[in-house]
């Protein structure tokens, strides 16, 4: 990288990419190896987890929902 840092990038089973930058090549390699190991075991956790609060996540989810007008009116079974 232009900054002089080393970057490691891995993909989980769903194909999502995760990258981290480190000042040392050995640190980048160790992080990448650990993330690949976690992915192979099925225990990989999103490194960005915890960067937003539940409230922020909920508000984003709520705004992104698509709800049919009939559902909003409460027209169940009518």
C-alpha positions in Angstrom: 0.0 0.0 0.0 1.1 3.6 -0.5 1.0 4.1 3.2 3.7 1.5 3.7 1.2 -0.8 5.5 0.5 -4.4 4.5 -3.1 -5.4 3.7 -4.7 -8.8 4.1 -8.0 -9.7 2.4 -10.1 -12.8 3.0 -13.5 -14.0 1.9 -16.0 -15.9 4.0 -18.2 -18.8 2.6 -20.8 -16.3 1.5 -18.2 -14.4 -0.6 -18.1 -11.3 1.6 -14.7 -9.7 1.6 -12.9 -8.5 4.7 -9.7 -6.5 4.7 -7.4 -5.2 7.4 -4.2 -3.2 7.2 -1.1 -3.7 9.4 2.3 -2.1 9.7 4.1 -5.4 9.5 3.8 -8.1 6.8 3.9 -10.8 9.5 0.8 -9.2 11.2 -1.1 -9.1 8.0 -0.3 -12.8 7.2 -1.2 -13.9 10.8 -4.6 -12.1 10.6 -5.3 -13.6 7.2 -4.4 -17.1 8.3 -6.5 -16.7 11.5 -9.5 -15.5 9.5 -9.2 -18.3 7.0 -9.0 -20.8 9.8 -12.1 -19.4 11.4 -13.9 -19.5 8.1 -12.9 -23.2 7.5 -14.3 -24.0 10.9 -17.5 -22.1 10.3 -16.8 -19.8 13.2 -15.7 -16.7 11.3 -17.1 -13.5 12.9 -17.6 -10.3 11.0 -14.6 -8.1 12.1 -16.9 -5.1 11.8 -19.4 -6.5 14.3 -20.0 -4.1 17.1 -19.2 -1.0 15.1 -22.8 0.1 15.3 -25.3 -0.1 18.1 -28.3 -2.4 18.0 -30.5 0.8 17.8 -28.7 2.0 14.7 -29.0 -1.4 13.1 -32.7 -1.6 14.0 -33.3 1.8 12.5 -31.6 0.8 9.2 -33.4 -2.5 9.1 -36.8 -0.8 9.8 -36.3 1.8 7.1 -35.3 -0.9 4.6 -38.2 -3.2 5.2 -40.8 -3.6 2.4 -44.3 -4.0 3.9 -47.3 -4.5 1.8 -50.0 -1.8 2.2 -52.6 -4.5 3.3 -50.2 -5.6 6.1 -49.8 -2.0 7.3 -53.6 -1.6 7.3 -54.0 -4.8 9.4 -56.0 -6.5 6.7 -55.0 -10.0 7.7 -57.4 -12.6 6.2 -59.8 -10.1 4.8 
